[in-house]
């Protein structure tokens, strides 16, 4: 399924995943801060996922 991901630095990307991540899961070295699932799909996306840097790490 396709999701829209917003990284901690503000960049956005489309990703294909097997399952929608949950809040506080690790996703590509960051932590999931917020998940908005779309039922039915919205413009082909199953969810919008916002990421944050793990505690102790800085955005550059």
PASEBA-1860 file (N, C-alpha, C; in nm, 3 decimals):
! residues 60
1> XXXXXXXX> 0.084/-0.117/0.000/0.000/0.000/0.000/0.089/0.124/0.000 ~ 0.034/0.233/-0.047/0.111/0.357/-0.060/0.076/0.451/0.055 ~ 0.180/0.511/0.115/0.161/0.611/0.219/0.240/0.736/0.183 ~ 0.197/0.848/0.238/0.270/0.974/0.226/0.343/0.994/0.357 ~ 0.475/1.019/0.349/0.558/1.034/0.468/0.613/1.176/0.473 ~ 0.601/1.242/0.589/0.666/1.370/0.612/0.777/1.349/0.714 ~ 0.900/1.375/0.671/1.016/1.354/0.758/1.032/1.470/0.855 ~ 1.115/1.451/0.957/1.136/1.552/1.061/1.189/1.683/1.004
9> XXXXXXXX> 1.263/1.676/0.893/1.319/1.798/0.833/1.221/1.866/0.737 ~ 1.099/1.812/0.724/0.996/1.875/0.643/0.981/1.818/0.503 ~ 1.076/1.737/0.458/1.064/1.675/0.327/0.952/1.573/0.327 ~ 0.889/1.554/0.210/0.781/1.456/0.198/0.815/1.357/0.088 ~ 0.764/1.235/0.104/0.789/1.131/0.004/0.675/1.030/0.005 ~ 0.657/0.963/-0.109/0.563/0.852/-0.119/0.641/0.724/-0.092 ~ 0.585/0.634/-0.014/0.650/0.507/0.017/0.550/0.394/0.001 ~ 0.598/0.281/-0.047/0.517/0.160/-0.053/0.556/0.072/0.065
17> XXXXXXXX> 0.457/0.032/0.144/0.482/-0.047/0.265/0.385/-0.165/0.271 ~ 0.422/-0.266/0.351/0.334/-0.381/0.372/0.224/-0.350/0.473 ~ 0.258/-0.265/0.572/0.160/-0.227/0.674/0.184/-0.082/0.714 ~ 0.080/-0.017/0.758/0.090/0.121/0.804/0.158/0.121/0.942 ~ 0.266/0.199/0.959/0.332/0.203/1.090/0.242/0.267/1.195 ~ 0.271/0.237/1.320/0.195/0.294/1.432/0.279/0.398/1.504 ~ 0.214/0.483/1.582/0.283/0.585/1.659/0.391/0.520/1.746 ~ 0.509/0.581/1.749/0.628/0.538/1.823/0.701/0.420/1.759
25> XXXXXXXX> 0.655/0.370/1.643/0.732/0.271/1.567/0.852/0.341/1.505 ~ 0.958/0.264/1.479/1.072/0.314/1.402/1.038/0.302/1.255 ~ 1.070/0.407/1.178/1.050/0.405/1.033/1.166/0.483/0.972 ~ 1.252/0.412/0.900/1.368/0.473/0.835/1.450/0.559/0.932 ~ 1.489/0.506/1.045/1.574/0.570/1.146/1.507/0.682/1.225 ~ 1.381/0.711/1.200/1.307/0.811/1.277/1.193/0.743/1.351 ~ 1.126/0.818/1.438/1.010/0.767/1.510/0.883/0.823/1.449 ~ 0.779/0.742/1.447/0.650/0.787/1.396/0.584/0.874/1.504
33> XXXXXXXX> 0.551/0.998/1.466/0.489/1.091/1.560/0.337/1.089/1.547 ~ 0.286/1.078/1.423/0.144/1.084/1.401/0.108/1.003/1.277 ~ -0.006/0.934/1.281/-0.056/0.858/1.167/-0.202/0.894/1.144 ~ -0.234/0.930/1.020/-0.372/0.953/0.981/-0.405/0.852/0.873 ~ -0.487/0.754/0.908/-0.525/0.650/0.811/-0.647/0.696/0.733 ~ -0.649/0.661/0.605/-0.759/0.698/0.517/-0.839/0.575/0.479 ~ -0.968/0.574/0.516/-1.059/0.467/0.476/-1.186/0.533/0.426 ~ -1.217/0.527/0.301/-1.143/0.462/0.192/-1.016/0.540/0.157
41> XXXXXXXX> -0.937/0.484/0.066/-0.812/0.548/0.026/-0.839/0.690/-0.023 ~ -0.747/0.779/0.007/-0.758/0.918/-0.039/-0.650/0.943/-0.143 ~ -0.693/0.966/-0.266/-0.601/0.989/-0.378/-0.497/0.877/-0.389 ~ -0.538/0.755/-0.355/-0.450/0.639/-0.366/-0.364/0.612/-0.244 ~ -0.373/0.696/-0.141/-0.291/0.679/-0.020/-0.371/0.611/0.091 ~ -0.306/0.518/0.160/-0.368/0.450/0.273/-0.352/0.530/0.402 ~ -0.246/0.615/0.408/-0.221/0.691/0.531/-0.123/0.804/0.506 ~ -0.127/0.901/0.598/-0.029/1.009/0.604/0.048/0.987/0.734
49> XXXXXXXX> 0.180/0.982/0.727/0.264/0.951/0.843/0.363/1.065/0.864 ~ 0.365/1.121/0.986/0.461/1.226/1.020/0.567/1.166/1.112 ~ 0.694/1.193/1.081/0.805/1.139/1.158/0.871/1.247/1.242 ~ 0.939/1.205/1.349/1.017/1.295/1.432/1.149/1.227/1.461 ~ 1.247/1.307/1.498/1.377/1.252/1.535/1.364/1.185/1.673 ~ 1.433/1.072/1.694/1.432/1.010/1.826/1.494/1.104/1.931 ~ 1.456/1.092/2.057/1.512/1.176/2.163/1.665/1.169/2.162 ~ 1.729/1.284/2.178/1.875/1.287/2.182/1.939/1.307/2.046
57> XXXX> 1.861/1.303/1.938/1.915/1.327/1.804/1.862/1.459/1.753 ~ 1.946/1.527/1.676/1.906/1.658/1.624/1.879/1.650/1.476 ~ 1.791/1.735/1.428/1.774/1.754/1.284/1.886/1.845/1.237 ~ 1.941/1.816/1.121/2.050/1.901/1.072/2.003/1.992/0.963
END
